[in-house]
Amino acid sequence: MNEIIYNNEERIDRYLHGEMTREEELLFEEDLSKDDNLRQQAETIARMAKSMKVVGSDQDRTFIEQMKDSAGTKLAPVWWLSIAASILIIFTIGYHFYDRYQTISLGRQYAYVFSTETESLIRGAENEDVANQLTVLFDNAANGKDLDNTIKQLEELWKLSQSDVYNEYTNYAPIIGWNLAIAYLQNNDKKGAVAILTQMQSHYPEETIIGKFVLELLEKL
C-alpha cells in the first residue's frame, strides 16, 4: 500500500508543475496510459490541487460516494484500493502539494510589488555593474529562474547591505531583502521567506511602504 501511494509522488508533482523535460513528459504520459494506479493518483492530486481548501471527513465521504457512482453498484477490489489510497494521499501528498502551490503562488503574487521603485532606483545607480547584477538577480527571483544560485547571491548581498560599514549595496537593502524573500517563496522555502521577512520587519516599521507589505506577506505565511 505504501509503495502504491508514495512511489510516484515526485513524478506526479514534477509533471503537474511543468518541471519535466519534454522527453520525461512523454515517458510519464505513456506510463499514465498503461498504469491505472499511477493515473488514479495523478487525477486525485490534480483535482485536489485545484479545489482543496479544507480536508476533513465530509470531503472523504463525498469522495467515496463519487467513486462509487462512477464505478457502479459493485466495486471491484481495485476500486476499494484506489479509494483507500486516494484518501491517504489527501492527508499526506495532498497537503504537501497544496502547501507548495500556495507558497509559490504567494511568491508570484508579490514578485512585482516594488517593480517601479526598483527600476527607478537601479536607473539612478552610480555603479553600472551593481545595477546590472541586481537587475538579473531580481528578474530571476520574480520569474523563478536559477533559484539556488540566485538565493545564494542575494543572501550574500543582504548581509553586505546590512553591514555597519557603508558599501555599494547599502542603499539597495530593502529591495535586496524583499527579492530574497520572493526567491525563497518561488523555491518553496517558506521557512527561509519567514526568516528574512522577520528580519526586515525589525528594520522597516509598518508605517513605511515596504514595512506594510512585509507585514502583509508575513501574515499570509
TARAKA-V950597 format. One line per field, one symbol per residue. phi: phi as a letter, one per 30 degrees, with the letter a starting at -180 (. if undefined). psi: psi as a letter, one per 20 degrees, with the letter a starting at -180 (. if undefined). burial: b if it has 24 or more other ideal C-beta (glycine too) atoms within 12 Angstrom, else e. A space follows every 50 residues. Layout:
phi = ???
psi = ???
burial = ???
This chain:
phi = .ddddcecedddddddcicddddddddddddedccddddddddddddddd bdbbcaddddddddddddddcjdccdeddddddddddddedbeededddd edddddeddcdcecdddddddddcddcdddddddedddddddcichdddd dedddddddddcddcdbdcedceddddddddddeddcicddddddddddd ddcbdddddddddddddeddd
psi = ghgggihjggggghghjkjqrhghgggghghhihogggggggggggghhh ipfppahghggggghhhgghiahopqhhghggggggghghiegghggggg ggghhhghhjhkgkgghgggghhjqhohggggghggghggghjkqlgggg ggghgghggghjqhppaiigijgghggghgggggghjknhggggghhggh hihorhhrghhghggghghh.
burial = eeeebeebbebbbebbeeeeeeeeeeebeeebeeeebbebbbbbbbbbbe ebeebeeeeeeebeeebeeeeeeeeeeebeebbbbbbbbbbbbbebbbbb bebbebbeebbebbeeebeebbeeeeeeebbebbbebbbbbbebeebeeb bebbbebbebbbeeeeeebeebbbbbbbbbbbbbbbbbbbebbeebbebb beebeeeeebeebbeebbeeb
